[in-house]
Amino acid sequence: MKEQSMSAVLPKLPIVGHLKLTSYDGKTLAMVEVVKNKSSKITGPFFQKSLEEFEQFLSGKSRAINIKLDYSRLSPFQVKVLKVMKEIPYGEVATYKELAEKLDSKAYQAIGSACGKNPFLLIYPCHRVVGSNDIGGFAHGITMKKELLKLEGRSGF
């Protein structure tokens, strides 16, 4: 039996635009994607609460997004990278190298790849991970990364 997914495209939010949220059980978030689609009708308490969490974060009224997450489609390595990424405080940055050191790894490219495939945009702050000499990459574009860092009081990139 194929697992059914439920999704909602949120109304346009500051900095990120439209986010598509996917859940497989209506209680945990499996993925956040930036999409060009127009928003869909938000049905059910899970997607409504999720919308409120993203709105609060992107308006600067909160420093974290608290939504239950579904890690079942992630590799153990991705989960480790996300855990270390989550430790970067709001308004701070860390380099890919620093993440690698915390993971006792020299696999900088694999860590960068795991950051780029982060299925939980904003919840796990991949925008706070920078290169040793520059802002580094970002799956959703450098402009969005700079704006997210600016929201958190971090400028100069």
C-alpha positions in Angstrom: 0.0 0.0 0.0 1.4 3.4 -1.0 1.7 6.0 1.7 -0.5 9.0 1.1 0.9 12.5 1.6 -0.9 15.6 2.5 0.4 19.0 1.6 -0.5 22.7 1.8 1.1 25.7 0.1 1.2 28.5 2.6 0.3 32.1 1.7 3.2 34.2 0.6 5.5 34.8 3.5 8.2 37.4 3.9 11.7 36.5 2.5 10.8 33.0 1.4 7.6 33.4 -0.6 5.3 30.3 -0.8 6.3 27.2 1.2 4.8 23.8 0.5 4.5 21.7 3.6 4.2 17.9 3.3 3.1 15.5 5.9 2.4 11.8 5.8 0.3 11.5 8.9 -1.2 15.0 9.4 0.8 15.3 12.7 4.4 15.6 11.7 6.2 17.6 9.0 8.1 15.5 6.4 9.3 18.3 4.1 9.3 22.1 3.5 9.8 23.3 -0.1 10.0 26.7 -1.6 7.5 26.8 -4.5 6.1 29.2 -7.1 2.6 27.9 -6.7 -0.2 30.0 -5.3 -1.3 29.1 -1.8 -3.8 26.4 -1.2 -6.6 26.3 1.3 -5.1 25.5 4.7 -7.1 22.7 6.2 -6.6 21.0 9.5 -5.0 22.1 12.7 -1.5 20.8 11.8 -1.1 23.0 8.7 -2.7 26.0 10.5 -0.3 25.7 13.4 2.6 25.3 11.0 1.6 28.4 9.1 1.5 30.4 12.4 4.9 29.1 13.4 6.5 30.2 10.1 4.7 33.6 10.2 6.0 34.2 13.8 9.6 33.3 12.8 9.7 35.3 9.5 8.2 38.4 11.2 10.9 38.3 13.8 8.4 37.5 16.7 10.0 34.2 17.5 13.5 32.7 17.2 12.5 29.1 16.5 9.8 27.1 14.7 8.3 24.4 16.8 6.7 21.7 14.7 6.9 18.0 15.1 9.1 16.5 12.4 9.2 13.2 10.5 12.8 12.0 10.0 11.9 8.6 8.5 13.0 9.5 5.0 16.4 10.8 6.1 19.7 8.9 6.3 21.4 8.6 9.6 24.2 11.0 8.3 21.6 13.6 7.3 20.1 13.4 10.8 23.5 13.9 12.4 24.2 17.0 10.2 20.8 18.4 11.1 21.4 17.9 14.8 24.7 19.8 14.7 23.2 22.5 12.5 20.4 23.0 15.0 23.0 23.9 17.6 23.9 27.1 15.8 22.3 29.9 17.8 19.9 32.4 16.3 21.8 35.3 14.8 25.1 33.3 14.7 26.8 31.4 11.9 29.1 28.4 11.7 31.3 27.2 8.8 31.0 23.9 7.0 34.4 23.1 8.6 33.1 23.7 12.1 30.2 21.4 11.5 32.6 18.8 10.2 34.8 19.1 13.3 31.7 18.7 15.6 30.9 15.5 13.6 34.5 14.4 13.8 34.6 14.2 10.0 36.6 15.6 7.1 33.7 15.0 4.6 33.1 18.7 4.0 31.4 18.1 0.7 29.1 15.5 2.1 28.2 17.9 4.9 27.5 20.7 2.4 25.4 18.3 0.4 23.4 17.3 3.5 22.9 21.1 4.2 21.7 21.6 0.6 19.2 18.8 0.9 17.8 20.0 4.3 14.1 19.1 4.1 13.3 21.4 7.0 14.0 24.9 5.8 14.2 27.4 8.7 13.5 24.7 11.3 17.1 23.5 10.8 19.0 26.7 10.0 21.0 25.8 6.9 21.1 29.5 6.2 23.4 29.9 9.2 26.1 27.7 7.6 28.7 29.7 5.7 32.0 29.1 4.0 35.3 29.8 5.7 36.0 32.8 3.4 32.5 33.8 2.1 28.8 33.3 2.6 28.8 29.9 1.0 26.0 28.4 -1.0 22.3 28.1 -0.3 19.8 25.8 -2.1 17.3 28.7 -2.3 19.7 31.4 -3.5 22.2 33.7 -1.9 19.7 36.6 -1.8 17.3 34.6 0.5 20.2 33.5 2.6 21.4 37.1 3.1 17.8 38.2 4.0 17.4 35.4 6.5 20.7 36.3 8.2 19.6 40.0 8.2 16.3 39.0 9.9 18.4 37.4 12.6 20.5 40.6 13.0 23.5 39.3 11.0 24.7 41.4 8.1 27.9 42.1 6.3 27.8 39.2 3.9 
